[in-house]
């Protein structure tokens, strides 16, 4: 990035502007006289660009330009800057570190609902009482001559103002009736802004701070000390499931507000948002804003501007809520900080946990990373003295942790065949249903069956555009690809020319199959499934979780969206249907993820007065992650994991960068990846601290008709690799048909 200087009133400065096209380039524009002294970095401006006019953002200023014939900025889109100096600085850092075009970085920190052309507040007509509305001498004749008008006025007088459309409906009158009242001076009708509230119509019970136990109080004190000081402080809050981390968050947020500072709370899944919002709205009322991808554009626009105006000082949301324009930010909470969903899959491929720490550094605020199973990276930062640790080792109200049982599915048979449910799990569910308690069953795979197989020739239907088997969805009667969305009906016969068998064998199980078979075993039970196939509508999460809380659902089946953060006191049994689906992924983080997932899903049990139980079904019961989760041996598991990572030179002992190559012609992809590898090797000069593996086909070699190769680098510092990589990509003449994507601090090698 170029060095930019603020504009001086005495000279004709040049503005550095980016346009809404991913060119990763800044352009010089003259600042017209009428904008001198008014223009600021972060403002959105109208500019001529080529043969058209478009919008751009001002990144900074310079006093001269090496280009002649500069065009001038046409005008302002808004009168003030949408991007604060700290957010603008964060966007620039993110573009540089994650090797992303600056335009994409700006799009990431500023919601499209705010940024896009025509974004505005919703204007509607409001009615308010006029001067004559309370004068009985004027009202008496109105009640006799126009009773409908008088009735509408009485309804309006019950509050300060009303939407004209609402008043029409409430009073059962026409717009003309209200216009008559306006002419007579009884009401005023004027256009105003109607805020689009994502929580409209929902009731929240106000709550007060709870009494903390000694561990919670000590953790809160550590956090509050950081809030009181205008410097970065990172606290890793390691608390077992049900230990009251949320109450610590709530009281820390209250402390920040008392000090005149704002706060951001991040949650990893949209599914967690309804329950999280309920608890936080109950404590902070209208001072809370919600920002996540399931809001409408209008709701996101209005919530973002409420934060910007200071009307809401606490923001709750998923990953992108980190960039909310909170004034005087004092606290950022990253709940379930270990979760992989904090890593964005599109450019810029930032990690919200790491960016939260960076924003905390830039704004001098405290960052709290909370988890029952912290990531090895965060734990290493504690060992290195970069973060402080606060521990919550017991459940709130001294409730016991759930009993955990591992069932060896190798010895479970039904009529001589492998079975989906062990006898332990079936009897456990039956017992809970008889007692009026609730059950959660977890399987991290959606659909009915993982694939179909022809029993005669072994043919497995595959996606025509991806190198994966199609998943069977029984309810829809379709085979579907979970990578590109391709869908086709189940063929009546095996399509192989020399086979044509009529029957299919269903291989593997998904949440839909669990729901179906469980319904046959327990026909009287109310069962619901919660996965991305069923959670398609805007309020689906809220409705299902609300029904589960009310006891309208006996058994909730779901993928990892139900594995963490949810608090239902009547859940006394949690079952992991197939632990092996998580354990045996081709990734060095598979063991860590499995341990975290088992521990988190187990934490949903026994959060009320009745002790909980967890049943893990697996064909590999001796796996270290399974045994560590069963014993609750977090420290032992992490010590062994760190030792293995160090020996193999994997994070947190290095930075992992994955360079992806994609294209429709495999030969071109292979050629380009080899060229980049060879040129990089030459520039790196055999540096022994840099481990660069030759490019190979990705574990899933083809997605959406694109062949995929990957090259993995393990380096001490990111820029030791990204600087030479930028040089290679800038100077090599590579075919446009091959896309190159750089994933810095990659968390998945799939």
C-alpha positions in Angstrom: 0.0 0.0 0.0 1.2 3.5 -0.7 1.9 6.0 2.0 -1.1 8.4 2.2 -1.3 11.8 3.8 -4.3 13.8 5.0 -5.6 16.6 2.7 -4.3 20.1 3.3 -6.6 23.0 2.8 -3.8 25.1 1.2 -3.0 22.6 -1.7 -5.1 20.8 -4.3 -4.8 17.3 -2.9 -5.4 14.1 -4.8 -7.7 11.4 -3.5 -6.8 7.8 -3.7 -9.9 5.9 -4.6 -10.8 2.2 -5.1 -13.7 1.2 -7.3 -16.2 -1.6 -6.8 -14.2 -3.9 -9.1 -11.6 -6.4 -7.8 -8.6 -4.9 -9.5 -6.6 -4.6 -6.3 -5.6 -1.1 -7.4 -6.0 2.5 -6.2 -6.8 5.3 -8.6 -5.9 9.0 -8.3 -8.8 11.6 -8.6 -8.8 15.3 -8.3 -10.8 16.7 -5.4 -13.1 19.5 -6.7 -13.3 22.8 -4.8 -16.7 22.2 -3.3 -15.4 19.0 -1.6 -12.1 20.6 -0.3 -12.0 20.3 3.5 -15.1 18.0 3.5 -13.6 14.8 2.1 -12.4 12.2 4.6 -10.9 8.7 4.2 -13.7 6.1 4.3 -16.2 8.3 2.4 -18.1 6.8 -0.5 -17.9 9.0 -3.6 -19.3 9.2 -7.1 -16.6 9.0 -9.8 -16.2 8.7 -13.6 -14.5 5.4 -14.4 -13.8 4.7 -18.1 -16.9 5.4 -20.1 -19.3 5.1 -17.1 -19.9 6.5 -13.7 -19.7 4.4 -10.5 -19.0 4.6 -6.8 -15.8 4.2 -4.9 -14.2 4.6 -1.5 -11.6 7.2 -0.5 -8.6 5.4 1.1 -6.5 8.5 1.6 -4.8 11.5 0.0 -1.6 12.6 -1.7 -0.4 16.0 -2.8 0.6 15.1 -6.3 0.2 12.3 -8.9 2.5 10.9 -11.5 -0.5 10.6 -13.9 -1.7 13.5 -16.1 -5.2 14.4 -17.1 -6.8 13.2 -13.8 -10.5 13.1 -13.6 -12.3 14.7 -10.7 -14.6 13.2 -8.1 -18.2 13.9 -9.2 -19.8 14.1 -5.7 -20.5 12.3 -2.4 -22.8 9.3 -2.0 -23.1 10.2 1.7 -22.2 13.3 3.6 -20.0 11.4 6.2 -17.6 8.5 6.1 -19.1 5.0 6.3 -15.7 3.5 7.3 -14.1 4.7 10.5 -10.3 5.1 10.5 -9.8 1.9 12.6 -12.1 -0.2 10.3 -10.3 1.2 7.2 -6.9 0.3 8.7 -8.2 -3.2 9.6 -9.4 -3.7 6.0 -6.0 -2.6 4.5 -4.2 -5.0 6.9 -6.5 -7.8 6.1 -6.0 -7.3 2.3 -2.2 -7.4 2.7 -2.0 -10.3 5.2 -4.5 -12.6 3.5 -3.4 -11.7 -0.1 -6.8 -10.4 -1.1 -7.8 -7.4 -3.4 -8.4 -4.3 -1.3 -11.9 -4.0 -2.9 -12.9 -7.4 -1.5 -11.6 -6.5 1.9 -13.7 -3.3 1.9 -16.7 -5.3 0.9 -16.1 -7.6 3.8 -16.0 -4.9 6.5 -19.0 -3.0 5.1 -22.3 -4.9 4.6 -23.7 -4.9 1.0 -27.0 -3.6 2.5 -25.1 -0.4 3.6 -22.7 -0.2 0.7 -24.8 -0.9 -2.4 -26.4 1.8 -4.6 -29.8 2.9 -3.4 -29.4 1.6 0.2 -31.5 3.8 2.5 -33.9 3.9 5.4 -37.5 2.9 4.9 -39.7 6.0 4.7 -43.4 5.8 5.8 -46.2 8.1 6.8 -46.7 8.7 10.6 -49.6 10.3 12.4 -49.1 12.3 15.6 -51.7 14.2 17.7 -52.2 17.9 16.8 -52.8 20.9 19.0 -56.6 20.4 19.0 -56.4 16.7 19.9 -56.8 17.3 23.7 -59.1 20.3 23.6 -62.5 19.0 24.8 -64.3 22.0 23.4 -63.1 20.9 19.9 -63.5 17.2 20.5 -67.2 17.3 21.6 -68.6 18.4 18.1 -66.2 15.9 16.4 -67.6 13.0 18.5 -71.1 13.8 17.4 -70.5 14.7 13.7 -67.7 12.2 12.9 -67.6 9.3 15.3 -65.2 7.3 13.2 -62.7 10.1 13.1 -63.0 10.5 16.9 -62.5 6.8 17.4 -59.3 6.9 15.3 -58.1 10.0 17.3 -58.7 8.2 20.6 -56.5 5.2 19.4 -53.8 7.6 18.4 -53.9 9.5 21.7 -53.0 6.2 23.5 -49.4 6.7 22.3 -47.1 9.4 20.9 -47.3 8.5 17.2 -48.4 5.7 14.9 -47.7 4.5 11.5 -50.6 5.8 9.3 -51.1 2.3 7.9 -51.3 0.8 11.5 -53.8 3.4 12.5 -56.0 2.7 9.5 -56.1 -1.0 10.4 -56.6 -0.4 14.1 -59.4 2.1 13.7 -61.0 0.3 10.7 -61.1 3.6 8.7 -59.7 4.8 5.4 -56.7 7.1 4.6 -59.3 9.7 3.6 -60.7 9.7 7.2 -57.2 10.5 8.6 -56.6 13.2 6.0 -59.9 14.8 7.2 -58.6 14.8 10.7 -55.4 16.4 9.5 -57.3 19.2 7.7 -59.2 19.9 10.9 -56.0 20.2 12.9 -56.5 17.2 15.1 -53.5 15.2 13.8 -50.3 15.8 11.9 -49.2 13.4 9.1 -45.6 13.5 8.0 -43.0 11.2 6.5 -40.6 9.5 8.8 -38.2 6.6 9.1 -39.6 3.2 10.0 -36.9 1.1 11.5 -36.8 -2.5 10.3 -36.3 -4.5 13.6 -35.2 -8.2 13.2 -36.6 -8.8 16.7 -40.0 -7.2 16.1 -42.8 -9.1 17.6 -40.6 -11.1 20.0 -41.0 -10.7 23.8 -37.9 -10.7 26.0 -38.0 -11.0 29.8 -35.6 -8.5 31.4 -33.1 -10.2 33.6 -30.7 -9.1 36.4 -27.1 -10.1 37.1 -26.8 -13.4 38.9 -24.5 -14.1 41.8 -21.2 -15.4 40.6 -19.2 -18.2 42.2 -15.5 -17.6 43.1 -14.1 -18.8 39.8 -16.6 -16.6 37.8 -15.8 -13.6 40.0 -12.1 -14.0 39.5 -12.5 -14.4 35.7 -14.8 -11.3 35.6 -12.2 -9.3 37.6 -9.5 -10.1 35.0 -11.6 -9.0 32.1 -12.8 -5.8 33.8 -9.2 -4.8 34.6 -8.6 -5.0 30.9 -11.7 -2.9 30.0 -10.5 -0.2 32.4 -7.2 0.2 30.6 -7.0 1.5 27.0 -4.6 -1.2 25.9 -5.0 -4.6 24.3 -5.6 -7.5 26.7 -6.6 -11.0 25.6 -8.2 -13.3 28.1 -8.8 -17.0 27.3 -11.8 -18.0 29.3 -11.6 -21.8 29.5 -14.7 -23.0 31.2 -16.3 -26.5 31.1 -19.7 -26.7 29.5 -22.4 -25.3 31.8 -19.9 -23.4 33.9 -21.6 -20.0 33.4 -19.3 -18.4 30.8 -22.3 -16.4 29.4 -23.1 -14.8 32.7 -19.4 -13.7 32.9 -19.8 -12.2 29.4 -23.0 -10.4 30.4 -21.5 -8.8 33.5 -18.3 -7.9 31.6 -20.4 -6.2 29.0 -22.3 -4.3 31.7 -19.0 -3.1 33.1 -17.9 -1.9 29.7 -21.2 0.0 29.2 -20.8 1.6 32.6 -17.4 2.9 31.5 -19.0 4.4 28.4 -17.6 1.8 26.1 -19.3 -0.4 23.5 -19.0 -4.2 22.9 -19.2 -6.9 20.3 -20.1 -10.5 20.9 -19.4 -13.1 18.2 -21.0 -16.6 18.0 -19.9 -19.2 15.5 -23.3 -20.4 14.2 -26.5 -18.6 13.2 -28.3 -21.4 15.1 -26.9 -20.0 18.3 -28.0 -16.5 17.6 -31.7 -16.8 18.8 -30.9 -18.2 22.2 -27.9 -15.9 22.6 -29.9 -12.8 21.5 -32.7 -13.7 24.0 -30.2 -13.7 26.9 -28.4 -10.6 25.9 -31.6 -8.7 24.9 -33.1 -9.6 28.3 -30.1 -7.9 29.9 -29.5 -4.9 27.6 -32.9 -4.2 26.0 -33.0 -1.9 23.0 -29.3 -1.2 23.4 -28.6 -4.5 21.6 -28.2 -4.8 17.8 -28.1 -8.1 15.9 -26.0 -8.6 12.7 -25.9 -11.8 10.8 -26.5 -13.2 7.3 -30.0 -14.4 7.9 -31.4 -10.8 8.3 -33.0 -9.1 5.3 -31.0 -6.3 3.6 -33.3 -3.8 5.2 -32.8 -5.1 8.7 -29.0 -5.3 8.3 -29.0 -1.7 6.9 -31.0 -0.4 9.9 -29.2 -2.4 12.6 -25.8 -1.3 11.2 -26.9 2.4 11.3 -28.3 2.0 14.8 -24.8 0.9 15.9 -23.2 3.7 14.0 -25.4 6.4 15.6 -24.7 5.0 19.0 -28.3 3.9 19.6 -27.1 0.3 20.1 -23.9 -0.2 22.0 -23.8 -4.0 22.1 -23.7 -6.0 18.9 -24.3 -9.7 18.8 -23.8 -11.7 15.6 -21.8 -14.1 13.6 -18.4 -13.6 11.9 -19.0 -10.3 10.0 -20.4 -8.6 13.2 -16.8 -8.1 14.1 -16.6 -5.1 11.8 -19.7 -3.3 13.3 -19.0 0.5 13.7 -19.2 0.4 17.5 -18.1 3.7 19.1 -15.4 3.6 21.8 -15.1 -0.2 21.6 -14.1 -1.6 25.0 -14.8 -5.4 24.8 -14.9 -8.1 22.1 -16.2 -11.5 23.1 -15.5 -14.5 20.8 -17.7 -17.3 22.1 -16.6 -20.9 21.2 -13.4 -19.4 19.9 -12.2 -22.8 18.6 -14.9 -23.1 16.0 -13.8 -23.4 12.3 -16.8 -21.4 11.2 -14.9 -18.2 12.2 -12.7 -18.8 9.2 -14.2 -17.2 6.0 -14.1 -19.5 3.0 -14.1 -16.6 0.4 -11.5 -13.9 -0.2 -10.3 -12.4 2.1 -10.0 -15.7 4.0 -9.8 -14.1 7.4 -10.2 -15.7 10.8 -12.6 -13.7 12.9 -10.9 -14.8 16.1 -7.5 -13.5 15.0 -9.0 -10.4 13.5 -10.8 -9.7 16.8 -7.4 -9.7 18.5 -6.1 -7.3 15.9 -9.0 -5.0 16.2 -8.6 -5.1 20.0 -5.0 -4.0 19.5 -5.9 -1.2 17.1 -8.7 0.1 19.4 -7.2 -0.6 22.8 -9.8 -2.9 24.0 -10.1 -6.3 25.8 -10.7 -9.5 23.8 -12.3 -12.5 25.6 -11.9 -15.9 23.8 -14.3 -18.3 25.4 -14.5 -22.1 25.0 -14.8 -25.4 26.9 -12.3 -26.8 24.4 -9.9 -24.0 23.4 -7.9 -24.2 20.1 -4.3 -25.4 20.4 -3.3 -22.0 18.9 -4.9 -20.0 21.7 -3.5 -22.4 24.3 0.0 -21.9 22.9 -0.5 -18.1 23.1 -1.2 -18.6 26.8 1.9 -20.7 27.2 3.9 -18.0 25.4 2.6 -15.3 27.7 0.6 -13.5 25.0 -2.8 -14.3 26.5 -4.0 -14.6 30.1 -6.0 -17.6 31.2 -9.1 -17.7 33.3 -10.5 -21.1 34.3 -14.0 -22.2 35.2 -13.6 -25.8 36.2 -17.0 -26.5 37.8 -20.6 -26.2 36.5 -22.7 -23.3 37.7 -24.8 -24.3 40.8 -22.5 -27.2 41.3 -24.3 -29.4 38.8 -22.5 -32.5 37.8 -20.9 -33.0 34.4 -22.7 -35.7 32.4 -21.7 -39.4 32.6 -20.1 -40.4 29.4 -20.3 -43.9 27.9 -18.5 -45.2 24.8 -20.3 -48.0 22.9 -18.2 -50.3 20.6 -20.4 -50.6 17.5 -18.4 -53.6 16.3 -20.3 -55.7 18.7 -23.7 -54.3 18.0 -25.9 -56.3 15.6 -29.6 -56.5 14.7 -30.6 -59.8 13.0 -26.9 -60.3 12.3 -26.3 -57.0 10.5 -24.7 -53.7 11.7 -27.3 -51.4 13.3 -27.6 -47.6 13.4 -28.6 -47.5 17.1 -27.0 -49.5 19.9 -29.2 -51.2 22.5 -27.7 -48.7 25.1 -28.9 -45.7 23.1 -32.4 -47.1 22.3 -33.0 -48.0 26.0 -31.6 -44.6 27.1 -34.0 -42.8 24.8 -36.9 -44.9 25.9 -36.1 -44.2 29.6 -36.0 -40.4 29.0 -39.2 -40.3 27.0 -41.0 -42.3 29.8 -39.6 -39.7 32.4 -40.8 -36.8 30.2 -37.2 -35.6 29.6 -35.6 -34.6 26.3 -33.0 -36.1 24.0 -30.5 -34.7 21.5 -28.9 -37.0 18.9 -26.0 -35.8 16.9 -24.7 -36.9 13.5 -22.4 -34.7 11.5 -23.8 -35.8 8.1 -27.1 -34.7 6.5 -29.2 -36.6 4.0 -30.6 -40.2 4.3 -27.6 -42.3 3.1 -24.0 -41.3 2.3 -24.4 -42.9 -1.1 -26.1 -45.7 -3.1 -24.2 -48.8 -4.3 -25.3 -51.3 -6.9 -25.1 -54.7 -5.1 -24.4 -56.5 -8.4 -21.5 -54.5 -9.9 -20.5 -52.1 -7.1 -21.4 -48.9 -9.1 -21.8 -45.8 -7.0 -23.6 -42.8 -8.6 -21.3 -39.8 -8.6 -21.7 -36.1 -9.3 -20.9 -35.3 -13.0 -19.2 -32.1 -11.9 -17.4 -33.1 -8.7 -15.3 -36.2 -7.7 -17.7 -37.2 -4.9 -20.5 -39.7 -4.5 -24.0 -38.3 -4.6 -25.9 -38.3 -1.2 -29.3 -39.9 -1.1 -32.2 -37.7 0.2 -35.1 -40.0 0.6 -37.9 -37.4 1.3 -37.1 -35.6 -1.9 -36.4 -38.8 -3.8 -33.2 -37.2 -5.1 -29.4 -37.8 -5.2 -27.7 -34.6 -4.3 -24.1 -33.3 -4.4 -23.3 -31.4 -1.2 -20.5 -29.4 -3.0 -22.1 -28.0 -6.1 -25.8 -28.6 -5.5 -26.3 -30.9 -8.5 -29.4 -33.1 -8.1 -30.9 -36.0 -10.0 -33.6 -38.6 -9.5 -32.6 -42.0 -8.2 -32.2 -44.2 -11.4 -34.6 -47.1 -11.6 -31.8 -49.4 -12.8 -28.0 -49.4 -12.5 -26.8 -47.3 -15.4 -23.8 -49.5 -16.1 -24.4 -51.1 -19.6 -23.4 -54.6 -18.5 -25.4 -54.6 -15.3 -28.9 -53.0 -15.3 -29.7 -54.3 -11.8 -32.9 -52.9 -10.3 -32.0 -52.8 -6.6 -29.8 -50.3 -4.7 -27.9 -50.8 -1.4 -28.0 -47.8 1.0 -24.6 -47.1 2.3 -23.9 -45.0 5.4 -26.4 -42.9 7.3 -27.4 -39.2 7.6 -29.7 -37.2 9.8 -32.7 -37.9 7.6 -32.2 -41.7 8.1 -31.8 -41.2 11.9 -35.1 -39.3 11.9 -36.9 -42.0 9.9 -35.7 -45.0 11.9 -36.1 -43.3 15.2 -39.7 -42.5 14.2 -40.4 -46.2 13.7 -38.9 -47.2 17.0 -40.7 -44.4 18.9 -43.9 -43.6 17.0 -45.4 -41.6 19.8 -42.4 -39.2 20.2 -42.3 -35.8 18.7 -39.1 -35.7 16.6 -37.5 -32.8 14.7 -34.4 -32.6 12.5 -32.2 -29.5 12.5 -29.7 -29.4 9.6 -29.1 -27.2 6.5 -31.8 -29.2 4.6 -34.5 -28.2 7.1 -33.3 -24.8 8.3 -34.1 -23.0 5.0 -36.5 -20.2 6.1 -35.5 -17.0 7.9 -37.0 -17.9 11.3 -36.5 -21.7 11.2 -33.9 -21.7 13.9 -36.0 -19.6 16.2 -39.1 -21.7 15.7 -37.5 -25.1 16.2 -35.4 -24.1 19.2 -38.5 -22.3 20.7 -40.6 -25.4 20.3 -37.8 -27.6 21.9 -37.6 -25.2 24.9 -41.3 -25.4 25.4 -41.2 -29.2 25.4 -43.1 -29.6 22.2 -40.2 -31.6 20.8 -39.0 -34.8 22.6 -36.0 -35.7 20.4 -33.9 -33.1 18.4 -31.7 -34.6 15.7 -29.0 -32.5 14.1 -25.6 -31.8 12.7 -22.9 -29.7 14.4 -25.2 -26.7 14.6 -26.8 -28.2 17.7 -23.5 -29.3 19.2 -22.6 -26.2 21.2 -23.9 -23.2 23.0 -27.5 -24.3 23.4 -29.0 -24.4 26.9 -32.0 -26.7 27.5 -32.3 -27.8 31.2 -34.6 -30.7 30.3 -32.1 -32.5 28.0 -30.7 -35.4 30.0 -29.4 -37.6 27.2 -27.2 -36.8 24.3 -26.2 -39.4 21.7 -23.4 -39.2 19.2 -24.7 -41.6 16.5 -21.6 -42.1 14.5 -18.4 -40.7 16.0 -16.3 -42.1 13.1 -17.8 -39.6 10.6 -15.7 -36.9 12.4 -12.7 -38.9 13.5 -11.3 -40.1 10.2 -10.9 -37.0 8.1 -7.7 -36.7 6.1 -6.5 -33.6 8.1 -4.0 -33.2 10.9 -6.6 -31.4 12.9 -9.1 -34.3 12.8 -8.3 -35.5 16.3 -8.6 -32.0 17.8 -11.9 -31.3 16.0 -13.4 -34.7 17.1 -12.4 -34.1 20.8 -13.9 -30.6 20.7 -17.1 -31.8 19.1 -17.7 -34.7 21.4 -17.0 -32.5 24.5 -19.2 -29.7 23.2 -22.2 -32.0 22.3 -21.8 -33.8 25.6 -22.2 -30.4 27.3 -25.8 -30.1 26.1 -26.8 -32.8 28.7 -27.6 -32.4 32.3 -27.8 -28.6 32.4 -30.9 -28.8 34.7 -31.5 -30.4 38.0 -31.3 -34.0 36.6 -27.9 -35.5 35.9 -27.1 -36.0 32.3 -25.7 -38.9 30.2 -23.8 -39.0 27.0 -23.5 -42.1 24.7 -20.9 -42.1 22.0 -21.2 -44.8 19.3 -18.0 -45.7 17.4 -16.2 -48.5 15.6 -12.9 -47.1 17.0 -13.5 -46.8 20.7 -9.7 -46.7 21.6 -9.1 -43.6 19.5 -7.3 -41.0 21.7 -9.9 -38.3 21.0 -12.7 -40.6 22.1 -11.0 -41.8 25.3 -9.9 -38.2 26.2 -13.5 -37.0 25.7 -14.8 -39.9 27.8 -12.5 -39.1 30.7 -12.8 -35.3 30.3 -9.0 -35.3 30.1 -8.5 -32.0 28.3 -5.0 -31.2 29.5 -3.6 -34.7 28.7 -5.1 -34.6 25.2 -3.8 -31.1 24.5 -0.3 -32.0 25.8 -0.1 -35.0 23.5 -1.6 -33.0 20.5 1.0 -30.2 21.0 3.8 -32.7 21.2 2.7 -34.3 17.9 2.3 -31.0 16.2 5.7 -29.8 17.2 7.4 -33.0 16.0 5.6 -32.7 12.6 6.1 -28.9 12.4 2.4 -28.0 12.2 0.5 -25.1 13.8 0.8 -23.6 16.3 4.6 -24.1 15.7 4.4 -22.7 12.2 2.0 -20.7 9.9 0.2 -22.9 7.4 -0.5 -21.5 3.9 -2.4 -23.4 1.3 -2.2 -22.3 -2.3 -5.1 -23.7 -4.4 -5.1 -24.0 -8.2 -8.4 -24.5 -10.0 -9.4 -24.9 -13.7 -11.5 -27.0 -16.1 -8.4 -28.5 -17.8 -6.4 -30.7 -15.5 -3.2 -30.4 -17.6 -3.3 -26.6 -17.3 -3.8 -26.8 -13.6 -1.0 -29.2 -13.2 1.3 -27.1 -15.4 0.5 -23.8 -13.6 1.0 -25.3 -10.1 4.4 -26.8 -11.2 5.5 -23.4 -12.6 4.6 -21.5 -9.5 6.3 -24.2 -7.3 9.5 -24.1 -9.3 9.7 -20.3 -9.4 8.9 -20.1 -5.6 11.6 -22.6 -4.8 14.1 -20.5 -6.8 13.2 -17.3 -4.9 13.1 -18.9 -1.5 16.7 -20.2 -2.1 16.4 -23.4 -0.1 15.5 -21.6 3.2 15.6 -24.5 5.7 12.9 -22.7 7.8 10.4 -22.9 5.0 8.7 -26.3 4.3 7.2 -26.1 0.8 5.5 -29.3 -0.4 5.2 -29.9 -4.2 1.6 -29.4 -5.6 -0.6 -32.4 -5.6 -4.3 -33.0 -6.4 -6.6 -31.9 -3.5 -8.3 -34.6 -1.4 -11.5 -33.7 -3.4 -9.9 -33.5 -6.8 -12.8 -31.9 -8.7 -15.6 -29.5 -7.7 -18.0 -27.7 -10.0 -16.1 -29.0 -13.1 -12.9 -27.6 -11.8 -9.8 -29.7 -11.2 -8.1 -28.8 -7.9 -4.5 -28.9 -7.0 -2.9 -27.6 -3.8 0.5 -26.6 -2.6 1.1 -26.4 1.2 3.8 -24.2 2.9 4.7 -24.3 6.6 6.6 -21.2 7.5 7.7 -19.3 10.7 6.2 -16.0 9.5 3.6 -15.4 6.8 5.4 -12.7 4.9 8.4 -14.9 4.4 6.2 -16.7 2.0 3.6 -14.2 0.8 6.1 -11.6 -0.4 7.9 -14.0 -2.8 4.6 -15.5 -3.8 3.3 -12.0 -4.8 6.4 -11.6 -7.0 5.9 -14.9 -8.7 2.2 -14.3 -9.4 2.9 -10.7 -10.7 5.7 -11.8 -13.1 4.7 -15.3 -14.3 2.5 -15.2 -17.4 -0.2 -17.7 -16.4 -3.3 -18.8 -18.3 -6.4 -17.0 -17.2 -8.3 -20.2 -17.2 -6.5 -21.3 -14.0 -7.6 -19.6 -10.8 -5.1 -19.3 -8.0 -6.4 -18.9 -4.4 -4.1 -18.3 -1.4 -5.4 -19.4 2.0 -3.3 -17.9 4.8 -3.6 -19.7 8.1 -5.6 -22.4 6.5 -7.7 -24.5 8.9 -8.8 -27.1 6.3 -6.8 -29.0 3.8 -9.8 -30.5 2.0 
